[in-house]
Amino acid sequence: MNPPSSSPSVVFGCRTDAGRRRPNNEDSFWAGPIETPNPGSNTLLIVSDGVGGASAGEVASRMAVDGAREILTRYVASRFPLNDHRSCIDGTIREIDQRIRIASRRDGFGGMGATLSLLWITDGMGWWGQAGDSRIYLLRKSVLRQLSRDQSPVGRLRADGALTEEQARVHPYRHLIDQCLGTEGEPIEPEIDSIMIETGDVFLLCSDGLNEGLWDREISDGLLSVTVGLSPSEAAHRLVQKAKEASGRDNITALVAFFASSPLGHDA
């Protein structure tokens, strides 16, 4: 499928909060353009949730976000003209995984890891990569869809239709994940896919602290507000505050991106 000749412009905003029970915030995020030889628009959106406690999780999530920007930019530049976006994302995530594994061998950083949700907007397409249980949602024509699949036992059951949202939220293994960046064991197997961008699309990248506090219908309502005039930054703020009030047991991050027909920028 060929991308549209005229791509929608993106405006985005993000909010993050430590929540009500954690002493520090181990989530990291970034959103903005990346430099490539392609004169077209290249926007990268990233959310990462650190694993490991103390300062280790924060270090791992920052390594994931900074590494994604640096490595993906390098891949794109070295392979221009670009014909294989999937391999660029796959190589980026695998290299980050190796970097965090090596760093975790230092004193004080043992066992640290991070999730990663990445959305790369280029030439009217959204290419996304996923490791762990942070999430990527799409609201299109008022219908919410979770694009990424949680890399966890419960997440896979939910994606396969074996569990309802209600059942997944109370499942005894709901907090277990079977893949994240940096942990020892088998190499990471990132999930990668793409979707054509349409005018009016609203994307959400979030850490699991958000969806732990909010039902899908509440997330849908929050994103729907962007299509009727609320800024992505304010929508992200409201989603984070609602999740904090409802739960707040974990760090909470929401990055909202809206694709409009006229040129826009970020409002973060």
Secondary structure, DSSP 8 states (H G I E B T S, - for coil): ----SS--EEEEEEEEE-TTT-SS--EEEEEEE---SSSS-EEEEEEEEEESSTTHHHHHHHHHHHHHHHHHHHHHHHT-S---HHHHHHHHHHHHHHHHHHHTTSTT-TT-EE-EEEEEEETTEEEEEEESS-EEEEEETTEEEE-S--SSHHHHHHHTTSS-HHHHHH-TTTT--S--BT-SSS----EEEEEE--TT-EEEEE-HHHHHHS-HHHHHHHHHHHHTT--HHHHHHHHHHHHHHHT-SS-EEEEEEEEESS------
